[in-house]
Amino acid sequence: MVDLSVFETLESEVRSYCRDWPTVFNRASGSRMWDTDGVAYVDFFAGAGALNYGHNFPALTDALVEYLRDDGIIHSLDMSTVAKERFLQVFDEKILRPRGLNYKVQFPGPTGTNSVEAALKLARKVKGREQIVSFTNAFHGMTLGSLAVTGNAMKRRGAGVPLSHTTSLPYCNFLEEGSSIGLLEALLSDGGSGLDQPAAVIVETVQGEGGINVASWNWLRRLSELCAENDILLIVDDVQMGCGRTGTFFSFERAGIQPDIVCLSKSISGFGLPMALTLMKPELDVWNPGEHNGTFRGNNAAFVTAAVTLDQFWSDNSFEGEIEEKGSLVSRSLASIAGRHPDLGVDTRGRGMAVGLVFDDPRLSSAVCKEAFSSGLLVESAGPAGEVVKLMPALTIDNDDLLEGLTILANCVDRVAEFESAHPMMRAK
Ligand SMILES: *Cc1c(COP(=O)(O)O)cnc(C)c1O
């Protein structure tokens, strides 16, 4: 048995994932993790989207080790380095230009919330307005600006100060009739609505933490049009759903929209190293030198692995085809799990390789995740009540690992369903 006493004694009560997965991990490769007892786990969590290419992808490890051996620059604030030069060139060549996108690249601090803070600050500066519209069940990070556009009540309460200058409106399908975009339109067009003219709208195309809520292409297009018609900037937070997660490099590509500002982090380094970008249309780049900064903007180790990742996976569209194939395998398999348990109150949703198994009763999703851990599968829950079993395997997962994980999951749902039918009184109604 693993000994968790060091963590329980010394680490703050704020720790969370380690409570769901009470073991000590020490090795990882691809879509597998091993604990100190040698137990292997299939990883359907992928660092909450920071490990889209799995753990320790060999070409990335090699590039990083070689860079370290050559005494490559590690820390450099925002000085010009060879590693940053290479990253910018590859990002332009493999990602921006083939998609007809013209963005300038800001390196904020290396986390997702740093990218969001930079985006909000820039939008407010450009428009000279305070108000930002965000959406129900949005998640944009834990610093105060990002929390102010985040929906979750428990996380908002943690702020300890008022979270202001933002308005939360219903996301696609939050309202029964799918009328949320009409509501936004009405609020913007009626001078009596009480909604201050926003500087920007910030949106995730698929809400990850919010429970794999998928915005339709049409909803996103209408949102983009509404923003353009009303002189409002559109910020897409692609921190979790970018870097291929939904099937294309940027999650908004198939909507045919070009957001004014884009936030990227989690998987942009390809290796799980801290790195973030805030992309902005060139005419929005009104920053003064040093007006927004941060000590760890120049994480060169991440630039090295990011450049190799883009080169390796995004030089043509074959990787997109692979993601689509695996995503539809996962969706079919979840649909068959749900279909086998008509009495359990379970449904599926998702896009690409971000897929959720949604339970009416959050206690069941929690039971499934717990059962999964005991059976060697790492999968987390999401959504306002934790009612969604959220599957985010690495995009590079091989078929054997994918099928093994899906089989474990199916067996776990079967066992939870069996327990449910034997103990119906246990179920919250
Ligand atoms: C994870 C996440 C963030 C915050 O990123 P951190 O690196 O944890 O600060 C912001 N937006 C979205 C959509 C995320 O999924």
The ligand as an ORCA input file, in Angstrom:
! r2SCAN-3c Opt
* xyz 0 1
  C      -7.557     25.384    -17.434
  C      -8.245     26.538    -18.032
  C      -7.892     27.866    -17.719
  C      -6.877     28.195    -16.647
  O      -5.630     27.689    -16.918
  P      -4.568     27.611    -15.714
  O      -3.310     27.183    -16.392
  O      -5.085     26.595    -14.754
  O      -4.478     28.960    -15.132
  C      -8.528     28.889    -18.384
  N      -9.483     28.637    -19.301
  C      -9.847     27.383    -19.613
  C     -10.908     27.172    -20.643
  C      -9.266     26.294    -18.980
  O      -9.658     25.052    -19.256
*
